[in-house]
């Protein structure tokens, strides 16, 4: 027995799997109900993913389940915001960042087009006035332009 006392013993522990909180499927189910409401009543929905307790792997699993569609946009307003349609038309992901590039919000929006990509009414009115001014200026600079209209 004395011979065995000098043999080092190492006990291998299996690697711990990351804890799964399982929130990806319930959120996907919530998205499904929101999409059904939108299909029936054109009722848009926004889901704030920051308000949901994601565990390790939950966000990645949800994004993998949603996949990527054909439309993607980047908005540069107080920091970059990435917007993309998932593989399910009408289901959008909005990933907001600050000027340092740190995420400040992550949302799912169910709508034809995310609200962030829509031109605001006040901006349309301002745009019409600016276009009228540009046309007036261009017409004044080119007297022949008026005779062509």
MDAnalysis code that builds the backbone (N, CA, C; Angstrom):
import MDAnalysis as mda
import numpy as np

u = mda.Universe.empty(447, n_residues=149, atom_resindex=np.repeat(np.arange(149), 3), trajectory=True)
u.add_TopologyAttr("name", ["N", "CA", "C"] * 149)
u.add_TopologyAttr("resid", np.arange(1, 150))
u.add_TopologyAttr("resname", ["UNK", "UNK", "UNK", "UNK", "UNK", "UNK", "UNK", "UNK", "UNK", "UNK", "UNK", "UNK", "UNK", "UNK", "UNK", "UNK", "UNK", "UNK", "UNK", "UNK", "UNK", "UNK", "UNK", "UNK", "UNK", "UNK", "UNK", "UNK", "UNK", "UNK", "UNK", "UNK", "UNK", "UNK", "UNK", "UNK", "UNK", "UNK", "UNK", "UNK", "UNK", "UNK", "UNK", "UNK", "UNK", "UNK", "UNK", "UNK", "UNK", "UNK", "UNK", "UNK", "UNK", "UNK", "UNK", "UNK", "UNK", "UNK", "UNK", "UNK", "UNK", "UNK", "UNK", "UNK", "UNK", "UNK", "UNK", "UNK", "UNK", "UNK", "UNK", "UNK", "UNK", "UNK", "UNK", "UNK", "UNK", "UNK", "UNK", "UNK", "UNK", "UNK", "UNK", "UNK", "UNK", "UNK", "UNK", "UNK", "UNK", "UNK", "UNK", "UNK", "UNK", "UNK", "UNK", "UNK", "UNK", "UNK", "UNK", "UNK", "UNK", "UNK", "UNK", "UNK", "UNK", "UNK", "UNK", "UNK", "UNK", "UNK", "UNK", "UNK", "UNK", "UNK", "UNK", "UNK", "UNK", "UNK", "UNK", "UNK", "UNK", "UNK", "UNK", "UNK", "UNK", "UNK", "UNK", "UNK", "UNK", "UNK", "UNK", "UNK", "UNK", "UNK", "UNK", "UNK", "UNK", "UNK", "UNK", "UNK", "UNK", "UNK", "UNK", "UNK", "UNK", "UNK", "UNK", "UNK", "UNK"])
u.atoms.positions = np.array([
    [0.810, -1.190, 0.000],
    [0.000, 0.000, 0.000],
    [0.852, 1.250, 0.000],
    [2.024, 1.174, 0.580],
    [2.900, 2.330, 0.639],
    [3.265, 2.790, -0.758],
    [3.325, 1.849, -1.702],
    [3.662, 2.218, -3.074],
    [2.587, 3.091, -3.701],
    [1.377, 2.885, -3.378],
    [0.275, 3.654, -3.952],
    [0.196, 5.062, -3.373],
    [0.688, 5.282, -2.204],
    [0.595, 6.589, -1.562],
    [1.356, 7.652, -2.327],
    [2.371, 7.276, -3.073],
    [3.171, 8.245, -3.801],
    [2.643, 8.575, -5.187],
    [1.587, 7.935, -5.618],
    [1.024, 8.194, -6.947],
    [0.030, 9.344, -6.844],
    [0.296, 10.423, -7.606],
    [-0.650, 11.548, -7.550],
    [-1.979, 11.174, -8.204],
    [-3.031, 11.658, -7.616],
    [-4.370, 11.391, -8.131],
    [-4.981, 12.726, -8.566],
    [-5.462, 12.772, -9.784],
    [-6.128, 13.956, -10.326],
    [-7.556, 13.581, -10.675],
    [-8.478, 14.309, -10.126],
    [-9.892, 14.060, -10.432],
    [-10.322, 15.090, -11.466],
    [-10.758, 14.598, -12.617],
    [-11.194, 15.496, -13.682],
    [-12.676, 15.797, -13.505],
    [-12.950, 17.076, -13.520],
    [-14.339, 17.514, -13.431],
    [-14.840, 17.803, -14.845],
    [-16.038, 17.371, -15.190],
    [-16.555, 17.722, -16.515],
    [-16.749, 19.241, -16.588],
    [-16.494, 19.800, -17.778],
    [-16.669, 21.241, -17.936],
    [-18.132, 21.588, -17.722],
    [-18.327, 22.630, -16.940],
    [-19.697, 23.064, -16.673],
    [-20.281, 23.691, -17.930],
    [-21.473, 23.273, -18.273],
    [-22.150, 23.877, -19.414],
    [-22.694, 25.231, -18.983],
    [-22.712, 26.193, -19.911],
    [-23.255, 27.495, -19.526],
    [-24.715, 27.354, -19.113],
    [-25.070, 28.105, -18.104],
    [-26.441, 28.056, -17.601],
    [-27.380, 28.595, -18.667],
    [-28.421, 27.862, -18.955],
    [-29.414, 28.289, -19.929],
    [-30.647, 28.785, -19.170],
    [-31.035, 30.010, -19.449],
    [-32.207, 30.550, -18.793],
    [-33.468, 30.254, -19.590],
    [-33.292, 29.925, -20.860],
    [-34.428, 29.498, -21.658],
    [-35.387, 30.598, -22.036],
    [-34.920, 31.828, -22.189],
    [-35.835, 32.908, -22.550],
    [-35.995, 33.101, -24.054],
    [-35.191, 32.448, -24.869],
    [-35.284, 32.630, -26.322],
    [-36.636, 32.146, -26.856],
    [-37.067, 30.954, -26.463],
    [-38.330, 30.427, -26.984],
    [-39.554, 31.204, -26.493],
    [-39.631, 31.590, -25.215],
    [-40.776, 32.418, -24.808],
    [-40.827, 33.755, -25.559],
    [-39.673, 34.363, -25.825],
    [-39.670, 35.620, -26.575],
    [-40.104, 35.364, -28.015],
    [-39.634, 34.273, -28.589],
    [-40.047, 33.922, -29.944],
    [-41.564, 33.713, -29.997],
    [-42.126, 33.125, -28.961],
    [-43.575, 32.941, -28.882],
    [-44.291, 34.290, -28.770],
    [-43.727, 35.202, -27.990],
    [-44.299, 36.550, -27.876],
    [-44.259, 37.265, -29.228],
    [-43.169, 37.091, -29.953],
    [-43.045, 37.677, -31.294],
    [-44.106, 37.098, -32.215],
    [-44.348, 35.804, -32.102],
    [-45.369, 35.147, -32.930],
    [-46.742, 35.747, -32.691],
    [-47.090, 35.976, -31.422],
    [-48.403, 36.568, -31.107],
    [-48.477, 38.014, -31.598],
    [-47.386, 38.754, -31.472],
    [-47.359, 40.137, -31.956],
    [-47.506, 40.174, -33.477],
    [-46.871, 39.233, -34.169],
    [-46.980, 39.174, -35.623],
    [-48.409, 38.830, -36.038],
    [-49.061, 37.956, -35.283],
    [-50.466, 37.623, -35.571],
    [-51.359, 38.845, -35.385],
    [-51.120, 39.627, -34.315],
    [-51.900, 40.859, -34.100],
    [-51.676, 41.840, -35.240],
    [-50.424, 41.922, -35.687],
    [-50.134, 42.839, -36.782],
    [-50.822, 42.380, -38.062],
    [-50.806, 41.086, -38.328],
    [-51.457, 40.549, -39.527],
    [-52.965, 40.786, -39.495],
    [-53.579, 40.680, -38.318],
    [-55.037, 40.828, -38.185],
    [-55.485, 42.281, -38.086],
    [-54.743, 43.091, -37.301],
    [-55.231, 44.444, -36.985],
    [-54.236, 45.557, -37.304],
    [-53.134, 45.224, -37.961],
    [-52.074, 46.204, -38.260],
    [-51.603, 46.911, -36.986],
    [-51.540, 46.165, -35.895],
    [-51.105, 46.708, -34.605],
    [-49.614, 46.439, -34.415],
    [-48.772, 47.485, -34.509],
    [-47.338, 47.260, -34.324],
    [-47.001, 46.991, -32.863],
    [-45.897, 46.309, -32.644],
    [-45.443, 45.969, -31.292],
    [-43.943, 46.194, -31.204],
    [-43.509, 46.667, -30.048],
    [-42.074, 46.799, -29.772],
    [-41.797, 46.011, -28.498],
    [-40.775, 45.166, -28.551],
    [-40.365, 44.356, -27.399],
    [-38.969, 44.817, -26.989],
    [-38.855, 45.300, -25.766],
    [-37.571, 45.770, -25.245],
    [-36.829, 44.584, -24.646],
    [-35.823, 44.110, -25.357],
    [-35.087, 42.937, -24.887],
    [-34.230, 43.237, -23.667],
    [-33.913, 44.508, -23.425],
    [-33.137, 44.872, -22.239],
    [-33.943, 44.641, -20.961],
    [-35.254, 44.620, -21.076],
    [-36.116, 44.427, -19.911],
    [-36.314, 42.939, -19.579],
    [-35.740, 42.074, -20.398],
    [-35.915, 40.635, -20.213],
    [-34.600, 40.049, -19.701],
    [-34.670, 39.227, -18.650],
    [-33.425, 38.673, -18.093],
    [-32.820, 37.593, -18.994],
    [-31.869, 38.004, -19.810],
    [-31.158, 37.053, -20.663],
    [-30.033, 36.414, -19.878],
    [-29.936, 35.122, -19.980],
    [-28.806, 34.418, -19.411],
    [-27.783, 34.169, -20.506],
    [-26.681, 33.541, -20.159],
    [-25.659, 33.237, -21.159],
    [-26.247, 32.416, -22.301],
    [-26.028, 32.894, -23.508],
    [-26.489, 32.157, -24.679],
    [-27.900, 32.483, -25.141],
    [-28.730, 33.116, -24.294],
    [-30.121, 33.392, -24.672],
    [-30.222, 34.331, -25.874],
    [-29.489, 35.431, -25.826],
    [-29.568, 36.396, -26.923],
    [-29.075, 35.772, -28.231],
    [-27.955, 35.077, -28.169],
    [-27.402, 34.440, -29.369],
    [-28.384, 33.414, -29.934],
    [-29.030, 32.663, -29.061],
    [-30.002, 31.660, -29.521],
    [-31.203, 32.330, -30.166],
    [-31.711, 33.406, -29.561],
    [-32.848, 34.119, -30.137],
    [-32.482, 34.671, -31.516],
    [-31.316, 35.292, -31.620],
    [-30.897, 35.863, -32.904],
    [-30.709, 34.770, -33.954],
    [-30.207, 33.618, -33.549],
    [-30.051, 32.503, -34.489],
    [-31.417, 32.000, -34.953],
    [-32.384, 31.928, -34.041],
    [-33.730, 31.485, -34.412],
    [-34.415, 32.488, -35.347],
    [-34.169, 33.784, -35.113],
    [-34.778, 34.812, -35.964],
    [-34.089, 34.904, -37.321],
    [-32.797, 34.671, -37.347],
    [-32.064, 34.735, -38.604],
    [-32.023, 36.137, -39.178],
    [-31.541, 36.239, -40.407],
    [-31.410, 37.527, -41.096],
    [-32.208, 37.494, -42.384],
    [-32.879, 38.600, -42.663],
    [-33.603, 38.739, -43.912],
    [-32.785, 39.522, -44.916],
    [-33.474, 40.159, -45.843],
    [-32.811, 40.843, -46.949],
    [-32.529, 42.313, -46.692],
    [-33.192, 42.922, -45.705],
    [-33.102, 44.367, -45.516],
    [-32.282, 44.680, -44.275],
    [-31.361, 45.641, -44.436],
    [-30.519, 46.078, -43.325],
    [-30.225, 47.558, -43.509],
    [-30.175, 48.304, -42.404],
    [-29.868, 49.734, -42.466],
    [-29.053, 50.120, -41.246],
    [-28.257, 51.176, -41.407],
    [-27.514, 51.754, -40.294],
    [-27.897, 53.213, -40.206],
    [-28.278, 53.651, -39.035],
    [-28.659, 55.037, -38.784],
    [-27.601, 55.629, -37.872],
    [-27.123, 56.812, -38.212],
    [-26.106, 57.459, -37.397],
    [-26.729, 58.677, -36.727],
    [-27.347, 58.456, -35.586],
    [-28.001, 59.529, -34.825],
    [-27.667, 59.316, -33.351],
    [-26.801, 60.158, -32.812],
    [-26.339, 60.032, -31.424],
    [-25.659, 58.694, -31.182],
    [-25.058, 58.146, -32.221],
    [-24.419, 56.842, -32.162],
    [-25.032, 55.943, -33.211],
    [-24.327, 54.890, -33.582],
    [-24.839, 54.011, -34.640],
    [-25.976, 53.114, -34.153],
    [-26.999, 53.017, -34.975],
    [-28.092, 52.093, -34.729],
    [-28.190, 51.174, -35.934],
    [-28.115, 49.884, -35.675],
    [-28.250, 48.904, -36.754],
    [-29.668, 48.351, -36.711],
    [-30.273, 48.284, -37.893],
    [-31.634, 47.775, -38.029],
    [-31.605, 46.691, -39.100],
    [-32.204, 45.543, -38.804],
    [-32.314, 44.524, -39.841],
    [-33.608, 43.752, -39.685],
    [-34.109, 43.350, -40.846],
    [-35.288, 42.499, -40.852],
    [-34.820, 41.066, -40.641],
    [-35.561, 40.335, -39.850],
    [-35.212, 38.934, -39.611],
    [-35.673, 38.115, -40.815],
    [-35.487, 36.816, -40.730],
    [-35.958, 35.969, -41.827],
    [-37.476, 35.922, -41.882],
    [-38.118, 36.529, -40.882],
    [-39.574, 36.612, -40.838],
    [-39.973, 38.037, -41.203],
    [-40.451, 38.282, -42.429],
    [-40.810, 39.649, -42.822],
    [-41.754, 40.295, -41.813],
    [-41.453, 41.549, -41.502],
    [-42.238, 42.286, -40.517],
    [-41.683, 42.204, -39.112],
    [-40.679, 41.367, -38.897],
    [-40.029, 41.247, -37.582],
    [-38.628, 41.832, -37.722],
    [-38.398, 42.944, -37.020],
    [-37.167, 43.716, -37.139],
    [-36.384, 43.708, -35.833],
    [-35.061, 43.774, -35.927],
    [-34.190, 43.926, -34.770],
    [-33.573, 45.313, -34.854],
    [-33.614, 46.052, -33.737],
    [-33.003, 47.375, -33.646],
    [-31.969, 47.324, -32.536],
    [-30.724, 47.553, -32.902],
    [-29.595, 47.479, -31.973],
    [-28.988, 48.878, -31.871],
    [-29.304, 49.580, -30.778],
    [-28.886, 50.970, -30.570],
    [-27.550, 51.012, -29.826],
    [-26.663, 51.929, -30.265],
    [-25.381, 52.113, -29.574],
    [-25.154, 53.603, -29.343],
    [-24.299, 53.911, -28.376],
    [-23.937, 55.313, -28.139],
    [-22.739, 55.666, -29.024],
    [-22.230, 56.890, -28.898],
    [-21.119, 57.327, -29.746],
    [-19.854, 56.497, -29.528],
    [-19.727, 55.863, -28.378],
    [-18.571, 54.998, -28.119],
    [-18.772, 53.599, -28.694],
    [-19.936, 53.341, -29.266],
    [-20.230, 52.031, -29.841],
    [-20.746, 51.013, -28.848],
    [-21.044, 51.436, -27.600],
    [-21.570, 50.522, -26.584],
    [-23.082, 50.403, -26.747],
    [-23.588, 49.194, -26.667],
    [-25.029, 48.974, -26.804],
    [-25.771, 49.691, -25.689],
    [-26.822, 50.429, -26.088],
    [-27.663, 51.092, -25.099],
    [-29.093, 50.545, -25.114],
    [-29.465, 49.846, -26.193],
    [-30.798, 49.229, -26.243],
    [-30.817, 48.175, -27.339],
    [-31.654, 47.177, -27.146],
    [-31.878, 46.131, -28.134],
    [-33.372, 45.851, -28.136],
    [-33.985, 46.000, -29.301],
    [-35.435, 45.838, -29.390],
    [-35.814, 44.988, -30.591],
    [-36.980, 44.382, -30.475],
    [-37.635, 43.718, -31.595],
    [-38.842, 44.582, -31.920],
    [-39.040, 44.873, -33.187],
    [-40.208, 45.651, -33.594],
    [-40.955, 44.871, -34.658],
    [-42.256, 44.749, -34.472],
    [-43.102, 44.070, -35.434],
    [-43.916, 45.148, -36.130],
    [-43.610, 45.355, -37.409],
    [-44.239, 46.406, -38.198],
    [-43.796, 46.223, -39.646],
    [-44.454, 46.928, -40.568],
    [-44.021, 46.864, -41.965],
    [-42.619, 47.449, -42.113],
    [-42.419, 48.604, -41.479],
    [-41.139, 49.306, -41.469],
    [-40.941, 49.805, -40.042],
    [-39.744, 49.671, -39.476],
    [-39.536, 50.175, -38.108],
    [-39.807, 51.683, -38.035],
    [-40.381, 52.109, -36.946],
    [-40.708, 53.516, -36.746],
    [-39.484, 54.409, -36.950],
    [-38.325, 53.929, -36.548],
    [-37.108, 54.719, -36.664],
    [-36.770, 55.067, -38.115],
    [-37.185, 54.230, -39.060],
    [-36.870, 54.457, -40.467],
    [-37.917, 55.319, -41.178],
    [-38.991, 55.625, -40.492],
    [-40.042, 56.440, -41.114],
    [-39.750, 57.918, -40.940],
    [-40.014, 58.679, -41.972],
    [-39.841, 60.122, -41.907],
    [-40.962, 60.713, -41.065],
    [-40.595, 61.594, -40.144],
    [-41.575, 62.241, -39.279],
    [-42.337, 63.309, -40.065],
    [-43.606, 63.531, -39.736],
    [-44.458, 64.500, -40.438],
    [-43.824, 65.886, -40.492],
    [-43.274, 66.363, -39.386],
    [-42.663, 67.692, -39.348],
    [-41.496, 67.771, -40.325],
    [-40.744, 66.671, -40.454],
    [-39.620, 66.652, -41.385],
    [-40.111, 66.716, -42.836],
    [-41.242, 66.096, -43.121],
    [-41.807, 66.143, -44.482],
    [-42.218, 67.570, -44.832],
    [-42.852, 68.271, -43.894],
    [-43.246, 69.664, -44.113],
    [-42.015, 70.527, -44.338],
    [-40.976, 70.357, -43.526],
    [-39.724, 71.099, -43.694],
    [-39.075, 70.762, -45.040],
    [-39.146, 69.502, -45.433],
    [-38.565, 69.071, -46.693],
    [-39.265, 69.727, -47.877],
    [-40.572, 69.835, -47.822],
    [-41.342, 70.486, -48.894],
    [-40.934, 71.948, -49.018],
    [-40.797, 72.643, -47.905],
    [-40.383, 74.048, -47.929],
    [-38.963, 74.180, -48.485],
    [-38.064, 73.280, -48.108],
    [-36.687, 73.327, -48.604],
    [-36.634, 73.028, -50.098],
    [-37.454, 72.091, -50.558],
    [-37.489, 71.772, -51.983],
    [-38.049, 72.946, -52.786],
    [-39.106, 73.596, -52.255],
    [-39.656, 74.789, -52.912],
    [-38.594, 75.875, -53.028],
    [-37.819, 76.089, -51.968],
    [-36.757, 77.099, -51.990],
    [-35.675, 76.723, -52.992],
    [-35.307, 75.457, -53.070],
    [-34.296, 75.003, -54.022],
    [-34.776, 75.193, -55.452],
    [-36.051, 74.880, -55.700],
    [-36.616, 75.083, -57.038],
    [-36.649, 76.556, -57.408],
    [-37.046, 77.396, -56.471],
    [-37.096, 78.839, -56.725],
    [-35.696, 79.367, -57.018],
    [-34.714, 78.924, -56.262],
    [-33.333, 79.360, -56.459],
    [-32.799, 78.883, -57.802],
    [-33.075, 77.635, -58.151],
    [-32.606, 77.082, -59.421],
    [-33.283, 77.783, -60.592],
    [-34.552, 78.101, -60.451],
    [-35.291, 78.791, -61.507],
    [-34.759, 80.210, -61.693],
    [-34.454, 80.886, -60.597],
    [-33.920, 82.248, -60.670],
    [-32.544, 82.259, -61.332],
    [-31.750, 81.223, -61.101],
    [-30.414, 81.142, -61.678],
    [-30.442, 80.740, -63.148],
    [-31.538, 80.112, -63.587],
    [-31.653, 79.639, -64.971],
    [-32.991, 80.101, -65.536],
    [-33.053, 81.300, -66.106],
    [-34.313, 81.832, -66.633],
    [-34.945, 80.931, -67.688],
    [-34.170, 80.163, -68.404],
    [-34.714, 79.269, -69.429],
    [-35.479, 78.103, -68.803],
    [-35.198, 77.809, -67.530],
    [-35.860, 76.688, -66.860],
    [-37.356, 76.930, -66.742],
    [-37.774, 78.173, -66.515],
    [-39.188, 78.474, -66.340],
    [-39.946, 78.256, -67.633],
    [-39.344, 78.558, -68.786],
    [-40.045, 78.378, -70.043],
    [-40.215, 76.923, -70.397],
    [-39.442, 76.017, -69.773],
    [-39.562, 74.581, -70.050],
    [-40.718, 73.952, -69.265],
    [-41.269, 74.653, -68.282],
    [-42.326, 74.063, -67.444],
    [-43.658, 74.402, -67.969],
])
